[in-house]
Amino acid sequence: MTLLAAKANTGKRVVYTNPSTREKESGVISHCDDTYVYVHYGDPPIIHSTHPDNLEFDRSRR
């Protein structure tokens, strides 16, 4: 994902892929700055800064 795409899609569901383990985690885009996408992960949701290269849009049907 690009930072520009993330900025245009605040509130959308995404999937984070850990670059080391390839483990996946779903979340929701909260906001962005000039470097990172801030994503709500977990329940209760906690915001984590995430590099956009490690994100993709969640295309599953929920």
C-alpha positions as CSV (number, residue, x, y, z in Angstrom):
1,M,0.0,0.0,0.0
2,T,1.1,3.5,-0.6
3,L,0.9,6.3,2.0
4,L,-1.3,8.3,-0.4
5,A,-3.7,5.4,-0.7
6,A,-3.9,5.0,3.1
7,K,-4.5,8.7,3.6
8,A,-7.4,8.5,1.1
9,N,-8.9,5.5,2.9
10,T,-9.1,6.4,6.6
11,G,-11.6,4.1,8.3
12,K,-11.0,1.2,5.9
13,R,-10.0,-2.3,6.9
14,V,-6.4,-3.4,6.2
15,V,-4.3,-6.5,6.8
16,Y,-0.8,-6.1,8.3
17,T,1.8,-8.7,7.3
18,N,4.8,-9.0,9.6
19,P,7.9,-8.9,7.3
20,S,9.8,-11.3,9.5
21,T,7.2,-14.0,10.2
22,R,4.7,-13.3,7.5
23,E,2.0,-13.5,10.2
24,K,-1.1,-11.4,9.4
25,E,-3.2,-9.2,11.6
26,S,-6.3,-7.2,10.6
27,G,-7.0,-3.6,11.6
28,V,-8.6,-0.3,10.6
29,I,-6.8,2.8,9.4
30,S,-7.1,5.6,12.0
31,H,-4.9,8.3,10.4
32,C,-1.6,9.0,8.7
33,D,1.4,11.3,9.0
34,D,4.2,11.9,6.5
35,T,5.8,8.4,7.2
36,Y,3.4,6.0,8.9
37,V,-0.2,4.8,8.8
38,Y,-1.7,4.6,12.3
39,V,-3.9,1.4,12.5
40,H,-6.3,0.2,15.2
41,Y,-5.4,-3.5,16.0
42,G,-7.0,-5.9,18.5
43,D,-9.9,-5.8,20.9
44,P,-9.9,-3.3,22.6
45,P,-8.3,-1.5,19.7
46,I,-4.8,-0.1,20.2
47,I,-3.3,2.3,17.6
48,H,0.1,1.3,16.3
49,S,2.2,3.1,13.7
50,T,2.7,0.9,10.7
51,H,4.8,1.3,7.6
52,P,2.6,1.3,4.6
53,D,4.7,-1.3,2.7
54,N,3.5,-3.8,5.3
55,L,-0.2,-3.1,4.7
56,E,-2.8,-4.2,2.1
57,F,-6.5,-3.5,1.9
58,D,-8.7,-6.2,3.5
59,R,-10.6,-7.6,0.5
60,S,-12.4,-10.3,2.5
61,R,-16.2,-10.0,2.8
62,R,-17.2,-9.3,6.4
